[in-house]
Structures are given as structure tokens and as C-alpha cells.
Amino acid sequence: MPVNRMNSKTILHADCRFFLGYIPCRFHKSEGAHCENCSHYDRIEEKILIIKLGAIGDVIRTTPLLQKLKVEHPKAAIWWLTLTPEILPPTVDRKLKFDLANTLYIENVDFDLLINLDKDTEACALAKRISAKIKFGFTLIDGIPSPINSLARQKYVTGLFDDISKANTKSYPEEIFEICGYYFNGEKYQINRDGIDDSWKFPAGKKIVGLNTGCGVRWKSRLWPEEYWIELAKRLKTLGNEVVLLGGPDEDEKNRRIQSASGALYFGYFPLKKFIGLMNRCDLIVTAVSMAMHIAIALEKKLVLFNNIFNKNEFELYGLGKILEPPECRCYFVAECDRNCMKDLKTDDVYDAVVELLGAPAVSF
């Protein structure tokens, strides 16, 4: 018969932040530690689950909550369910990708606090099913995404009526803090910096300006004309700056044309961590509302932000940027603008904003 070598008196700290239950913890692997003599024992008294599935930018702009949660619940383990767990910072204890396996997993855990900030039906359905003593955000009622309580009602209503959304004066961090019963006090974005490759070679002594020329395929109404990017790149290079073009596969052909016409640098498009590393080398980013905008804010970069179809009050730039909008823009949450209003946002205005933020003397053209 097989011999059971486990000592029935072995001490196990299943309530430790680092205890996994199915494999050794990292301190056993690195130090040979056992629960009874481990100096890293960190007792968990609460479990908090955040559901924010969404796009990478949406996930990043939700991370200011982590700082507040760590203050209010210092002995809690924070779990986060999302489509992009790789972007989450180390302050999240369990980063879970939204899939069947992890859905089954969290449905069998009792949480102390659940925060669902998505109004998508699958997120709301899951929020309804999960066991938690306290819930904030959104749930499913009679098959309809709905606010869990009155704290989420205002954010819920702004998503239903454009006129109410336009009248909103609060930033997104303010809104999500209020949903959880908190006051926003300037808590910063957080991002996972592990594995970021920022070994890019640039000439010494030059300011590096990143031009993110895309904004996703859905919202073409946000696109700034290609010829404007070319003119801006040329003018910024005349000031002695290094200009690097940023984007993904959808911007590749456009960026190659801009590079050829302007002399700006373009290295191609890359996986997320390498893209973040390239942005991290920039002193200032020019971009429309996009994933790159949220990454720039998380990296605390100076920022010139183009906006036309959203309420500019929702963007928290932490004093590091300027928001530029075309005059008399009538489009709001539309995929395509019938008059292409972004052409009315002139290169002069963007150039002046970049010069102001960089603190460089302007050159007349």
C-alpha cells in the first residue's frame, strides 16, 4: 500500500495572501518556507472582487480604486475579473481572465465586497450570481442591466440619455468612486510595469514626442486628418524634438506614409508590453481618446488629448495635459461625423499646446 507521508499536524495557513492550495507558494519555492515558520505570513480577513471586463483603456482608468480599497480594506485580498489581466498592477492579488474556468471558480467563492462597474449583460448576470455580503455597481434585474443601489443610479442614467451625459461635470474616477461610496481625492492610475521593454535607442538630449495616430476602428469620427499629422511632425522636428509615430496594425500603413512624408521615426507595431515601453520613453503624447491615452496617464506623461464625441469632463489628466476640441462640434457618441469635425482642429492649436507643455520656445511658420 502507498504510504501517506503527510503529517496530520502540519500547519497550513490557508488564510494567507500567498497560499494557493494547489501548488506551493512562491516563498516555499524561493526559500523553502513552510507555513509554521514563514515570515511572510499575511492573513487575509476579507475578499474583494472587481468586475471590469472591458477594453484595456477602460480597465486602466478603473485602477485608481485600488489605492482607496487598500486604505479602506488593508487586510483584504483583491480579485479582479477582466479580459485583459496582464495590464493589472501588482496590488491586485488574483488577476483572473474572463473565461468559463474562472467564472466557475468565482461563483464558488464567498466575497465580502463585490464591485461590478460594467453594464454589459454578461458582467451584470455574473454580479447577480456571485455571493457577496455587499455589492456595488450594476446587476441584472428582469434581464435588464440595472443599478444595484442609488449610488450607481446617476452613472447608469448618463449611459441612457445623451443630454444628461453632456450635462455631467464629473470625471470617470469621481463617478466610480461615488458608486462605491467614496470620494475621489486624486488617486492615480496604476499599471503593470513588469516586463516592459523600454530599451529603445533615441538621440541624447532631445525631447521625444509620441504621436498616436489612431483611435480604434469603431469610432472613426475621432480620427485627425493624416496631412495634419504630417505637418505637426515636421514642425515639432524643426524645434529639435524627436518625433515617434505610435499605433497598432490598423495604423501601420498610415504611419509608414506619415514617416515617409515627415521624417518622423516609426518602428512598427508591437505587443502590448513593448508598446508601453515605447510610450514610456516619450516625454509627451499626442493622441485622441484611446488605449494610448490611458496608458499615457498611467505612465504620468504629458498629454495633448483630442476629443470630439465625448464629454471632456470625464477625463482626469491629473494636471499633466490639455484637451483640444474642434469648434462647434455637434457629434456625440457617433461612429462617423457627418461633417468630419476633426478637420476643424488645426495644427497650429496642437503645435502650440505641445510647445506649452514641453516648455519649448515656439517657432513661427
C-alpha atoms as one frame of an Amber mdcrd trajectory, in Angstrom:
protein
   0.000   0.000   0.000   1.137   3.592  -0.687   2.483   5.317   2.392   0.848
   8.584   3.406   3.812  10.723   4.328   1.820  13.842   5.234   1.969  14.760
   8.885  -1.571  15.263  10.135  -0.242  18.018  12.391   1.268  20.055   9.530
   0.273  23.679   9.964  -1.408  25.243   6.950  -2.232  28.940   6.697  -4.962
  28.790   4.086  -5.917  32.366   5.008  -2.513  33.711   3.901  -2.367  36.122
   0.960   0.176  33.863  -0.757  -1.438  30.472  -0.087  -2.726  28.891  -3.316
  -3.864  25.444  -2.238  -2.952  23.589  -5.438   0.748  24.429  -5.834   3.491
  25.636  -3.472   3.542  29.352  -2.708   6.372  31.464  -4.082   8.156  31.674
  -0.736   8.310  27.910  -0.377   9.837  27.720  -3.843  12.347  30.528  -3.223
  13.164  29.962   0.450  11.826  26.532   1.340   9.445  28.152   3.822   6.607
  26.211   5.494   3.533  27.820   6.955   4.592  27.296  10.578   7.854  29.231
  10.186   7.196  31.648   7.326   7.950  35.308   7.987   5.790  36.308   5.005
   2.512  35.145   6.512  -0.091  37.814   5.655  -3.507  36.952   6.984  -6.470
  37.756   4.743  -9.573  38.981   6.536 -11.706  39.995   3.511 -12.096  39.133
  -0.147 -12.989  41.833  -2.682 -13.944  41.115  -6.287 -13.849  43.773  -9.013
 -15.561  43.035 -12.316 -14.359  45.299 -15.083 -14.148  43.268 -18.263 -13.896
  45.910 -20.975 -11.171  47.236 -23.188  -7.657  47.824 -21.867  -8.211  51.563
 -21.503 -11.399  51.023 -19.519  -9.565  48.674 -17.171  -6.651  51.083 -16.666
  -8.917  54.027 -15.860 -10.611  51.960 -13.152  -7.353  51.261 -11.282  -7.451
  54.427  -9.096  -9.952  52.473  -6.983  -7.188  50.102  -5.910  -5.421  52.736
  -3.832  -8.614  53.581  -1.974  -9.502  49.930  -1.419  -6.058  49.239   0.020
  -6.547  52.071   2.510 -10.097  51.134   3.477  -9.513  47.362   3.465  -5.815
  46.805   4.287  -6.293  43.118   5.149  -8.317  42.293   2.063  -7.313  40.225
  -0.935  -8.365  41.945  -4.150  -9.521  39.795  -7.047 -10.186  41.257 -10.499
 -12.038  39.608 -13.375 -11.252  41.090 -16.787 -10.499  40.299 -20.405  -7.018
  41.812 -20.018  -5.480  40.676 -16.705  -1.954  41.319 -18.000  -2.441  45.073
 -17.591  -3.353  44.902 -13.888  -0.799  46.152 -11.317   0.758  44.035  -8.525
  -1.711  45.467  -5.999  -4.267  43.003  -7.416  -3.824  39.671  -5.636  -5.657
  37.465  -8.126  -5.846  38.539 -11.755  -8.468  36.440 -13.497  -9.196  36.303
 -17.194 -12.895  36.239 -18.005 -13.486  32.700 -19.212 -15.540  29.662 -18.243
 -12.959  28.264 -15.836 -12.656  31.454 -13.801 -16.393  32.075 -13.925 -16.957
  28.671 -12.309 -14.211  29.477  -9.836 -15.556  32.799  -8.536 -19.128  31.504
  -8.441 -17.955  29.181  -5.698 -16.216  31.792  -3.546 -17.910  33.868  -0.855
 -16.805  37.501  -1.152 -17.161  40.289   1.360 -17.398  43.001  -1.287 -18.280
  42.865  -4.984 -17.808  45.861  -7.309 -19.162  45.479 -10.843 -18.515  48.569
 -12.962 -19.652  47.100 -16.277 -23.180  47.399 -17.631 -22.677  44.598 -20.148
 -25.249  41.839 -19.728 -22.678  39.115 -19.013 -20.996  41.178 -16.290 -24.326
  42.073 -14.698 -25.536  38.464 -14.837 -22.363  37.329 -13.132 -22.628  40.033
 -10.473 -26.110  38.792  -9.685 -24.973  35.180  -9.293 -21.906  35.757  -7.128
 -22.170  35.541  -3.359 -21.060  38.748  -1.615 -22.078  40.467   1.612 -22.036
  43.904  -0.042 -22.408  44.742  -3.721 -21.812  47.980  -5.596 -22.299  48.917
  -9.242 -24.560  47.096 -11.648 -26.566  43.877 -11.737 -29.277  42.202 -13.795
 -32.962  42.769 -12.971 -35.578  41.054 -15.145 -32.953  40.592 -17.839 -32.006
  44.292 -17.924 -28.681  45.764 -16.687 -29.613  47.900 -13.686 -28.004  49.792
 -10.792 -27.559  47.748  -7.641 -28.450  50.733  -5.449 -28.905  54.505  -5.582
 -25.139  55.143  -5.625 -24.934  53.764  -9.164 -28.080  55.390 -10.494 -26.533
  58.629 -11.794 -23.816  56.791 -13.747 -26.485  54.425 -15.041 -28.691  57.262
 -16.295 -25.832  59.073 -18.068 -25.422  55.976 -20.210 -29.059  56.120 -21.336
 -29.617  59.779 -22.273 -27.198  61.931 -24.255 -28.453  65.221 -22.808 -27.860
  64.004 -19.242 -24.458  62.653 -20.246 -23.489  66.012 -21.790 -24.514  67.816
 -18.595 -22.252  65.641 -16.419 -19.431  67.565 -14.718 -17.683  64.654 -13.004
 -14.660  62.712 -14.175 -14.815  58.948 -14.587 -12.741  58.340 -11.424 -15.124
  60.580  -9.478 -18.089  58.611 -10.793 -16.751  55.165  -9.954 -15.607  56.287
  -6.507 -19.118  57.557  -5.808 -20.589  54.240  -6.963 -18.545  52.610  -4.187
 -19.461  55.214  -1.576 -16.090  57.017  -1.675 -14.824  60.490  -2.575 -12.159
  60.755  -5.250  -9.047  62.520  -3.962  -6.692  62.400  -6.933  -5.807  58.717
  -6.667  -3.611  57.782  -9.634  -3.911  55.249 -12.412  -1.907  52.069 -11.856
  -0.410  49.776 -14.474   1.634  46.600 -14.542   5.193  47.650 -15.375   6.667
  44.153 -15.105   8.264  43.027 -18.347   8.047  46.441 -20.010  10.755  46.786
 -22.659  11.893  50.423 -22.845  15.353  49.784 -24.299  14.650  51.952 -27.316
  17.540  53.995 -28.696  16.932  57.715 -29.176  19.372  60.583 -29.697  20.546
  62.034 -26.381  19.387  65.451 -25.287  16.189  65.580 -27.320  12.601  65.651
 -26.108  10.651  62.728 -27.530   7.099  63.408 -28.685   4.888  60.407 -29.429
   2.127  60.853 -31.990  -0.558  58.195 -31.609  -2.351  58.474 -34.940  -5.216
  56.035 -34.426  -8.216  55.651 -32.167  -9.640  52.209 -32.931 -11.728  51.048
 -35.849 -15.111  51.658 -34.201 -15.004  55.426 -33.697 -13.714  56.832 -36.989
 -15.269  60.155 -36.056 -12.250  60.723 -33.757  -9.608  60.497 -36.497  -7.450
  63.564 -37.132  -6.568  64.080 -40.826  -3.385  62.372 -41.977  -1.998  65.524
 -43.572  -2.303  67.297 -40.201  -0.160  64.617 -38.530   2.467  65.129 -41.232
   2.510  68.892 -40.741   2.660  68.567 -36.933   5.550  66.073 -37.088   7.537
  68.349 -39.391   7.035  71.379 -37.183   7.944  69.545 -33.980  11.130  68.235
 -35.578  12.045  71.799 -36.565  12.026  72.617 -32.839  14.688  69.954 -32.306
  12.380  67.296 -30.890  12.462  63.653 -31.850   9.054  62.553 -33.106   7.967
  58.908 -32.987   4.776  57.547 -34.517   2.641  55.210 -32.406  -0.157  52.835
 -33.333  -1.251  49.284 -33.926  -1.769  47.170 -37.028  -4.686  49.356 -38.148
  -2.350  52.378 -38.304   0.653  50.647 -39.852   0.178  51.756 -43.463  -0.806
  55.277 -42.421   2.188  55.615 -40.123   4.525  54.491 -42.888   3.131  57.218
 -45.126   3.481  59.824 -42.374   7.043  58.682 -41.713   7.948  58.982 -45.379
   6.419  62.457 -45.694   7.622  63.940 -42.393  10.862  62.240 -41.392   9.371
  61.092 -38.078  10.538  57.813 -36.581   8.352  54.750 -36.941   9.444  51.388
 -35.552   6.281  49.423 -36.388   3.618  47.968 -34.105   4.243  45.674 -31.167
   2.752  43.507 -28.410   1.274  45.464 -25.518   4.268  45.431 -23.137   6.672
  46.576 -25.838   4.240  49.290 -26.927   4.010  50.511 -23.325   7.811  50.534
 -23.171   7.998  52.732 -26.249   5.429  55.135 -24.801   7.410  55.200 -21.569
  10.364  56.694 -23.433   8.263  59.617 -24.648   8.146  62.944 -22.834   4.775
  63.867 -24.303   1.998  62.030 -26.143  -0.452  63.479 -28.658  -3.482  61.234
 -29.066  -7.212  61.008 -29.473  -9.252  59.234 -26.789  -7.844  55.710 -26.965
  -5.993  52.974 -25.116  -2.802  55.008 -25.625  -4.381  57.935 -23.764  -4.985
  55.793 -20.684  -1.505  54.273 -20.853  -0.004  57.772 -21.087  -1.939  58.865
 -17.994  -0.839  55.745 -16.106   2.789  56.454 -17.068   2.298  60.088 -15.928
   3.257  61.517 -19.320   2.431  64.991 -20.535  -0.540  64.699 -22.823  -2.310
  66.586 -25.600  -5.706  64.938 -25.914  -8.075  65.261 -28.866 -11.750  64.972
 -28.005 -14.892  65.483 -30.028 -17.521  62.825 -29.297 -17.287  62.545 -25.507
 -17.922  64.822 -22.542 -14.467  66.240 -21.781 -15.308  66.378 -18.067 -14.959
  62.603 -17.834 -11.193  62.745 -18.464  -8.890  63.122 -15.455  -5.467  64.263
 -16.688  -4.002  64.960 -13.232  -2.757  68.379 -14.339  -0.413  66.887 -16.939
  -2.270  67.693 -20.136  -4.558  69.763 -22.307  -7.779  68.729 -24.011  -8.314
  70.130 -27.507 -11.681  70.032 -29.255 -12.833  71.204 -32.679 -15.037  74.311
 -32.508 -18.778  73.871 -32.854 -18.632  70.082 -32.810 -22.130  68.591 -32.904
 -21.324  64.896 -32.828 -21.714  62.953 -29.601 -21.075  59.230 -29.274 -21.280
  58.716 -33.036 -19.061  56.398 -35.057 -18.797  58.766 -38.023 -19.192  62.534
 -38.078 -21.299  63.822 -40.977 -19.112  66.922 -41.341 -15.732  65.458 -40.303
 -15.393  67.967 -37.484 -11.839  66.885 -36.576 -10.570  68.738 -39.644 -11.522
  71.940 -37.796  -8.954  71.185 -35.079  -5.994  72.953 -36.663  -2.331  72.042
 -36.488  -1.483  75.463 -35.032  -3.547  74.726 -31.928  -1.950  71.323 -31.403
   1.562  72.644 -32.003   1.033  75.480 -29.516  -0.263  73.035 -26.872   2.761
  70.752 -27.308   5.171  73.693 -27.081   3.445  74.982 -23.937   3.566  71.615
 -22.178   7.174  70.931 -23.161   8.224  74.430 -22.171   9.942  74.960 -25.508
  10.117  78.218 -27.446   7.777  78.245 -30.439   8.976  78.707 -33.988   6.765
  80.747 -36.327   5.696  79.221 -39.645
